[in-house]
Amino acid sequence: MAQKETNSSIYKCCTIKSFKHNGSLHRMWLVNWQVPKERLHPDHAALSLEVLLNEHTLIREADGKEWISRVPAVAFFFPGEWFNVVALLEEKGGIRYYCNIASPPFRYHNVLTYIDYDLDLLMLPDGSVHELDRDEFKKHSVEYRYGADVIEQADRALARLKDRMSRTDIPFRDAEVRRYYKEWKDSVRPKES
């Protein structure tokens, strides 16, 4: 008989909020689970990464529209870096990496925030890399009056991400993404007695 015991309490619940440069809300991922420090890969712990997981989580857009995420995700937030990376575990087994050019993350209690600058990189399971939304970045750089420093940080972040991708550097390692997801899923399943 299955007991209701789990050790899921070691994963703390967190909300992710992204904003636009003018301070307006962009999007919220309402339920995410933070990988505890003791479960981080040593290389990830050395970089003080925050690793968050979600699956079928409620996402709320700035206009109030809500939808449920389609595939499990493992998100990597780097202190001081102008990007974050979301590994999307596709149904057919591949991992798609969606990389947001964004301000460094800021954490306040159980809420992690960042400013989304629209410019994105996508790495598909076959290793191909695609830049997305350059036009939107240019439009918003005028509309929201990005300073030269923001534009320079965005360009540097793109270059750093491309370099990490080419070297399969952190966090572009499928085995670690899958391990985080499996350990989290195992922690929320009832234990057999």
C-alpha positions in Angstrom: 0.0 0.0 0.0 1.3 3.4 -0.9 1.9 5.9 1.8 1.5 9.7 1.4 5.1 10.3 2.6 7.3 12.3 0.2 10.4 14.4 0.7 9.1 17.0 -1.7 9.3 19.6 1.1 13.0 19.9 0.4 12.0 21.6 -2.9 10.8 25.1 -2.0 8.0 26.7 -4.1 8.9 29.8 -6.0 7.1 32.2 -8.3 9.0 33.6 -11.3 8.0 37.1 -12.5 9.4 38.8 -15.7 9.1 42.5 -16.2 9.6 44.9 -19.1 12.3 47.6 -18.9 9.7 50.2 -17.9 8.7 48.1 -14.8 5.5 46.7 -16.2 4.7 43.0 -15.6 5.4 40.8 -18.6 4.7 37.2 -17.4 4.5 35.0 -14.3 5.1 31.3 -13.8 3.1 30.7 -10.6 4.4 27.4 -9.3 8.1 26.4 -9.6 10.2 24.2 -7.4 13.8 25.2 -6.5 16.4 22.5 -6.5 18.0 22.5 -3.0 21.6 23.5 -2.8 22.7 20.0 -1.7 21.2 18.5 -4.9 22.9 20.9 -7.2 25.6 19.5 -9.5 29.0 20.7 -8.0 29.7 22.8 -11.0 26.3 24.5 -10.7 26.8 25.0 -6.9 30.2 26.6 -7.6 28.5 29.2 -9.8 25.7 29.8 -7.2 23.1 28.9 -9.9 19.4 28.9 -8.9 17.7 25.9 -10.6 13.9 25.8 -10.8 11.6 23.1 -12.2 8.0 23.2 -13.2 5.6 21.0 -15.1 2.1 22.0 -16.3 2.4 25.2 -14.3 0.0 28.1 -14.6 1.4 31.0 -16.5 -0.2 34.4 -16.3 0.4 37.0 -19.0 0.4 40.8 -18.3 -3.1 41.1 -19.8 -4.4 38.5 -17.3 -4.6 35.7 -19.8 -3.7 32.4 -18.2 -2.4 29.1 -19.7 -0.7 25.9 -18.6 2.8 25.1 -19.7 2.9 22.2 -22.2 6.2 20.5 -21.3 8.4 20.1 -18.2 11.0 22.8 -17.7 14.3 23.2 -15.8 15.3 26.8 -15.6 18.8 28.1 -14.8 19.4 31.5 -13.3 23.0 32.8 -13.1 23.9 35.5 -10.6 25.2 38.6 -12.4 24.5 37.3 -15.9 22.3 39.0 -18.4 20.6 35.8 -19.5 18.7 32.8 -18.2 18.2 29.4 -19.8 15.1 27.2 -19.8 15.6 23.6 -20.7 12.3 22.2 -22.1 11.9 18.5 -22.0 10.1 17.6 -25.2 7.6 14.7 -25.4 9.8 12.8 -27.9 12.8 12.9 -25.5 14.8 15.8 -26.8 15.7 18.9 -24.9 15.1 22.4 -26.4 17.0 25.2 -24.7 15.2 28.6 -24.7 17.6 31.4 -23.6 16.2 34.8 -22.6 18.4 37.9 -22.7 17.4 39.4 -19.4 18.7 41.4 -16.5 20.4 39.4 -13.7 17.9 37.7 -11.5 16.8 39.2 -8.2 15.3 37.0 -5.5 13.1 38.3 -2.7 11.8 35.5 -0.5 9.9 33.1 -2.7 9.8 35.3 -5.8 12.5 35.5 -8.5 12.3 38.4 -10.9 14.1 39.7 -13.9 13.7 42.1 -16.8 13.0 40.4 -20.1 14.7 42.2 -23.1 12.8 40.1 -25.7 16.0 39.0 -27.5 16.3 35.2 -27.3 18.4 32.2 -28.5 16.9 28.8 -29.1 19.0 25.7 -29.3 17.2 22.7 -30.7 17.9 19.0 -29.9 19.9 18.7 -33.1 22.3 21.4 -31.8 21.2 24.1 -34.3 21.0 27.6 -32.8 18.5 30.3 -33.8 18.3 34.0 -32.7 14.8 35.1 -32.1 13.0 38.5 -31.8 15.8 40.9 -32.8 13.1 43.1 -34.4 11.2 43.2 -31.1 14.4 44.0 -29.2 15.1 46.9 -31.6 11.5 48.2 -31.3 11.6 48.1 -27.5 15.0 49.6 -27.3 13.4 52.8 -28.8 10.0 52.5 -27.0 11.5 51.8 -23.6 14.7 53.9 -24.1 17.3 51.2 -23.4 20.5 52.9 -22.6 23.8 52.0 -24.4 24.8 49.9 -21.4 21.7 47.7 -21.7 22.3 47.2 -25.5 25.9 46.4 -24.8 25.0 43.9 -22.0 22.5 42.2 -24.3 25.1 41.8 -27.1 27.7 40.5 -24.6 25.1 38.0 -23.2 24.3 36.7 -26.7 28.0 36.1 -27.3 28.5 34.4 -24.0 25.5 32.1 -24.6 26.7 31.2 -28.1 30.1 30.4 -26.7 28.6 28.2 -23.9 26.4 26.4 -26.5 29.4 25.7 -28.8 31.4 24.2 -25.9 28.4 22.4 -24.4 29.1 24.3 -21.2 26.8 24.8 -18.3 23.8 24.5 -18.5 23.7 22.9 -21.9 24.2 19.4 -20.7 21.2 17.1 -21.2 22.2 14.6 -18.6 22.1 17.1 -15.8 18.7 18.5 -17.0 17.3 15.0 -17.0 18.8 14.2 -13.6 17.2 17.3 -12.0 13.8 16.5 -13.5 14.0 12.8 -12.5 15.1 13.5 -8.9 12.3 16.1 -8.5 9.6 13.8 -9.9 10.8 10.9 -7.7 10.6 13.2 -4.7 6.9 14.0 -5.2 5.8 10.4 -5.9 4.3 8.5 -2.9 6.8 6.1 -1.3 5.8 2.4 -1.4 5.7 0.7 2.1 
